[in-house]
Amino acid sequence: MRVRVLVGCVLLSAASAQKPTFTWQKQTSTFEYRAISASGHPLEDFKLHQFWMMGAGRATVWRLTMPVVVGESVVAPGAYPVLMNRTDEKAAAIHVKGSGKAVGAAQDVEIAGPIGEAKKAVPKLVIGVSPDGESKTSNQAVQIEVLLGANDWRSPATVVGNQPTKAGAWTVTTWTLPANVFAARDTRAVPVAMLSNGKDEPWNLVLGKDQVSLVPAPRVVDLAAALPVIDEASIVAGKIEALPAPDAPREVLECKAASVDKDGLSVDIVCGSEAVRMRVALPKPKK
């Protein structure tokens, strides 16, 4: 994969670092990047299938404390380097590096959208998330946007709500995933909850068709290399059990119980017409 880096802008000061944050139900989406000037860098100048780091001199990182739904795929909470790939004359996609491995999938999530003309040209690169209308549910439709000069790239997505539950020294935060996304786990596993203790890095509880795992949330430790880090040796596999179906279908995922005992973590959820119990050993504390 060839990645274009705009070396002419690496002398930006630390003050030019951007961290626009979108907050939903106390959880956040933050793009961390160094803005480049729009002068001389229109999106249309990038060659087809050329990956661009977007920021100046180092990777752009997307830090999430909540999942983001793109179609029927989900970007799990964690930190990811993101690249833009110009896929057509008037289209591009954001490649979320490591988002596949975060849920045990072979392919990363790609967020596709058209390259349009901005209503008003911007003097420097702008990357962010903005609400798409007013939400009347636990989930919020959003637009992921990249603006550069007169170019305007956007793509729809959804940030999901949450239901935190205390379980001993741990907090289990379940995500209100839409029922169609939950059902699609037969082909691609989804993060249904996050486990945290306020001290260590959080863990994603990832549910597939017939397996569940606790997976350390991806981290980015080297902005120059732009590589996500997932401690695969620390992944904890668990067991799932089908429970009696709910009395009525649920449009979004609901947590019915979450507890910790000597055998580990137990979480009961319902979504659509399904009910599932997940049991998994607790992760070992870091020394």
Summary of the structure (lengths in Angstrom):
residues: 287
radius of gyration: 19.6
end to end distance: 36.4
largest distance: 61.3
contacts: 935
relative contact order: 0.15
helix: 8%
strand: 55%
